[in-house]
Amino acid sequence: MPSSSKRIGLMFISAATAVSLVACNSEKAAPEGQGEGVKQLEPPKEVELTLYSDVGDPEDEVNRVYIEPLQKKYPHIKMKYVRAAANSGTTMTDMLASSTKFDIFYHGRGPYEEKLQEFNLMFDMTELARKHNIDLSQLEPTAVNSIKEAFDGKLYGIPVTLNSLLVFYNKTIFDQFGVPYPKDGLTWEDTFELAKRMTRSDGQRQYYGFGMNGTAQFAGMNSLSIPFVDGKTNLPTIMTDERWKTLFQTVFMNPVMTETFASAKKIPNWASFSKDRNLAMILYTASVPNALEEELKTLDWDMTALPVFKNAPNAGSRANPIYFGVTPLSKHPDAAMEAIKFWTSNEYQVEMSKKGKLMASKSKDVTGVLGSESVFADKNWGAITRYPFTPLAPLTKFDNKVRTVYTTHLNTLMAGEADLNTALRLMNEEAAKVIKEELSR
């Protein structure tokens, strides 16, 4: 596709050339009294694209974040967003059954790869990316490598945004008890020592030092990069990869966590932090300042980097990418790729980063302005990129169900209803059964 600089604008040529071109009827005649003619390039042809996902993002958000910036840059690209919903007949199955075309599909890592394979939506964008000069080397390498590793080197998706884990803390609670705020660079041991000081009663009110918004999320994005399943043997890794023991013993079996679980009958979550306001620190994702902006406006808070393991002192969170891909259904693959090129461009990535979105570019131009124009511009945005993102563990089609098995048993482990070896054995047996059932289908 021609670049915008060739599509838009005026080209000035010499009078001599103009005369010869007039004879060929390829330009307008020079205005009377002027010495040179003006060639008017044809405006780019308007093209209509459909962006589709079943991730559930609201239409106004997708328009604001993706479509409006694109159409401002390229007015000839008209795009509509279709959000999957069973009541509107727009699930993936509905769309394909009715032969409804969509040009670009996006989703988070895991579901993205699963949907491509389940519905045969694989389209290798390697040549298109080369044709449109998309510089993949400027994008987060763990995200690019992951999609290529999943599909034998083929480029079936391009990361545009990321998500990661970090710790949010309520400054009011720390001030109340005169305890220093957490800071970047803490180990898990340091964090739980701090959490221990913050787990206390004040009158009739019980406060907790540390929580997280779901154990499954942490199991999938922790910095140890442990695969749930061995992709070569199709066997659970829970008994064979010693890193699982490190994870459980360091985090979930820490006395602060087990005592909190015994008291609260759960791990305190986001409601404990934002509504009940009895939780000092919570592990959650980098998308929170944008996604839960109104709730955070009512709190005095800040954020700090994900704690590190002693044996991996420079390993940060895994980065969960949102992939965008041209589909084999598209009648306009070049225009679709031009849209993805824009979303990965330095221009777009910088503007979105300023608003507090964690973008896929690893350029310092992008990471250096993260959150600078957010309503929370005074917060510690550097916490998100304090450490390099750790490599993403290889995916298998069994991951979601196996992860559910693992995390279900975490509750019994933290409740003291099973010792570690027993819990690991039960996880292994049930995960192996789930995998066997999936293979038999």
Summary of the structure (lengths in Angstrom):
residues: 441
radius of gyration: 26.1
end to end distance: 44.3
largest distance: 94.6
contacts: 1404
relative contact order: 0.15
helix: 42%
strand: 18%
